[in-house]
Amino acid sequence: MITLGIDVGGSGVKGAPVDLSTGELTSPTLLFPTPRPATPEAVTEAVVKIVDGFADSHGDAPVGVTLPGVIRAGVMRTAANLDESFVGCDIHALVEDRVGRPVTVLNDADAAGIGEERYGAARGVGGTVLVVTLGTGIGTALLVDGVLVPNIEFGHMEIDGHDAETRAAASVRDREQLGWVQYAERLQRFLTEIEKLFNPDLIVVGGGVSANADHFLPLLRLDAPIVPATLHNKAGIVGAAAFAVTAAPVVSS
């Protein structure tokens, strides 16, 4: 089955049809700059453009949309890199009304986690899987035997008096010009705390910095195996499409 996944980010709104039998994109990604200001109405218009752009590719199949924020019952509770008017907005109802077909909305890191669990580095792994995306901030997704526990914001854990992502996000490494050994020490501190709490069976590290995984993952000392993500920039699109069609079970957080 082919359906559409759309990934809304702070700088761009991108989407593509996904073949759910393989997790592969069936067309090149269509990308629009995130509107400024990034209000719910303006972002929804960008989503509609992508849906219309692939109208011949996915018929009337449901559409999955990821957004950078906590989403509960379709309502945005936080909004990173989007206009503050997103907070409290029923973005599910707004997008579904404009698209005119069933829509699911979910957190962007959650979508990446679903993508990696079904088609990527965590495929076939049982137990507890933690997916960590390292970028401007730190996104996290937690899955237990393939069931998503939504909106797990481990990047905002307070560790040593600091919000974790202000010390260990990939953007911090760039800004502070940290070497790989220094950065691995920051990441070690973050992941050690998570491992104490959840004892995952596998940790998957994504985000752009994962392309350099050989430089820092071997420096980490954890009980759980830790591996780089394999879906890279398409993880959100693939995960959103899979979530939309399969209506993955969700544990209330």
N, C-alpha and C positions, 0 to 999 in steps of 0.2 A: 504494500500500500504506500502511496505517496501523499504526504501532507506537508504543511508549511510551518516552519519555525521562524520566529522573528525575535531578534535580540536587541533590546533598547539599552544603549549605553550613554555615558555622559557626552561623548563626542560624535557618535554615529548610531543610526538605526539600520540594522542589516537583517536580511532574511533570505531564505532559499527553500525550495522544495526538498524534502528528505525522503529517500526510499527507506522505509522502516524495516525492510527485510535485511538491509545491510548497514544502515546508518550513514550512507553516502549521500551527499548533495547531488541532485540530478541536474542542476543548472548552476552557473556562476552566481555568487551572492550579489544581490541588489542592495546598494548602500545609499542612504541619504544622511546628510549632516543632521545631528540633533538640533532641532529648532532652538532659537534664542529669542525670548525666554522659553525654556522647555516646560511649558504648561501642559496639563493633561490633554487639552483640546489640540494643541499644536503637535504634540507627540503622536496622538491618535491619528491625525491626518497623515503623518509620515508612515504609520503602520498601514493605513488604508492604501497608500500609494504602492506599498510592497505587495499587499494582497492583490490589488488590481493588476500589478505588473506580472504576476504569476497566475492569473485567473485561468489560463488554459492548462496549467500544469497540475493542479490539485483539485479541480472540480469544486464540490461543495464540502470537502473534508474539513474537519475542525482545524482551528488555527491555534498554535501555542505561542505565547508572548512572554518573554522574560523582561524584568525590570530591576533596576538597582535599588532595592529597598525591601523592607519587610512587608509582606502581603498576607492579610488574614481575611478569609471569606471575601476575597476580591477587592478588599479595601487596602489602600496603601497606608502603612503606619509610619514609615520612614521613607526618605527619598534622598539618595546620594547622587550628587551632580545633576539633579533635576530641580525644577522650580518648587519652592516650598508649598505651592498650591496643590501639589500631588498628595501631601499629607492629609488624610481623611477622605480622599477621593475614591469613589467606587469605580476604579479603573476597569474592572471586569465588565460592569454594566455599560460603561461608556464605549469601550472598544467593541463589545459584542453588538451593541446597537448600531454602530457605524459600519461594521463589517457585514452584518446581516447573516451570520452563521455562528455555530457554537465556537466559543473562544475559551481557552484557559489562560490564566496569568499566574506567574510564579517568580520567585526570587531568582536573580541571574546565577548565583552560585549554586542554588538548588538544581537549576537546569543543567549546569555543567556537571554536577554530580550524577544526575540521571544519565546523561550522555556517556560518561565514563563507565558507569556501572553496567549499562546495557551494550555498549559497543566499543568501549575503550580499555583502559588499563585495569579496570576493576571487573571486567566481564568474567562471570563464572566464579567470582569470589563470594563465599558465604560469610555470615557473621556481620561484624560491624566495620563499615568502610567509611573513612574520613577523606573527603576531597577538599584540598586547600588551594585556592587560587590567589596567587601573589601578583599584585599589580599596584595601582594607586593606593589601594588599601589591601585588606586581607578578607577574602570571601571564604566561607566554609559550608560544606554540605555533609550531612550525616545520613547514612543509609544502614538499616539493619535488616539483613536478609532480603535486600532489594526494596525495602519499604523506606520511603523518605520521611525523615523527621524535619519538618520545614522550619525555615527562618532561624537557623542556629548561627548566631553572630559571634563566633569565637574570636574573631578579629578585634572585638571590643572588650575582651577580657582585660581586667586590670592585673598587670604583672609587674612587680617591683615598682609600683606606683605610677605605671604608665599604661595607657591604652595600647594593647599589644601591637596593633597595626602601625602605631607611630614609631615603633622600634624595629619591626621586622617585615614591613611591606617592601616590595621590590623598589618602589619609588624612593624609599628611605635609603636603600643601598646606593641608588644613583645620586641622590641629593647630598649624602654625606661622603660619597666616594669611598665606600667601604670595599675592601678586598674580599675575595671569596671566603677566606678563613674567618674574617670578622663577621661577615654576613651569616655564615653558617652558625656562628656562636649565638647570634640574635635569634635565628630560626630554631636552634636547639632549645633555647630557653622557653620559647613559645610552645613548641610541640611537646616538650617534656611535661608541661603543666596539663596539656590536653590528655596526654597518655595516662597521667595519674588518675584522671577523672573517668575516662571512657575505655581505656585499654583496647583500641581498635585492632582489628585483624590485618588491616592494610591502610596505608596512608598514600594518597595520590596527590602529587603536587603539580598544579597547572599554572596558567598565566604565562606571559611572554618570557619571564625569566627561566621557565622550565626548559627552554631551548638550550640553556647552559647547565642543565642538571648535572652533568658529569663534573662540573667545577665545585659543586657544593653538597649534593646529596650524599656522596660517599663520606663526607666529613661528619655526618650526623650519626649519633649513637642512640638508637631507640630500640625498644623491644619489637615493635611492629615493623614489617617490611615497608620500605618507603620507595616509591617508584614515580617517574615522571608521567604526566598525562600524555595521552596519545592523540586526542582529538584536536588539541590546540585551539585556534580561534573559532572553530566551528562547533565547539562543545555546547555552547548555549543554544544555538540554532537546533542542533540535533536533539538535545535533551528536551527542549520546548516542544518540538514536533512529536517526540515519543510520548511525552506526558499528555499532550492534547488528545491523542488517539486512544491510548491504552487506559486513560483515567487511572493512573497509578494510585494505589492506596496511600493515604497520608495519615501519619500519626499526629494527633493534635499536640502542639508544642506549648 
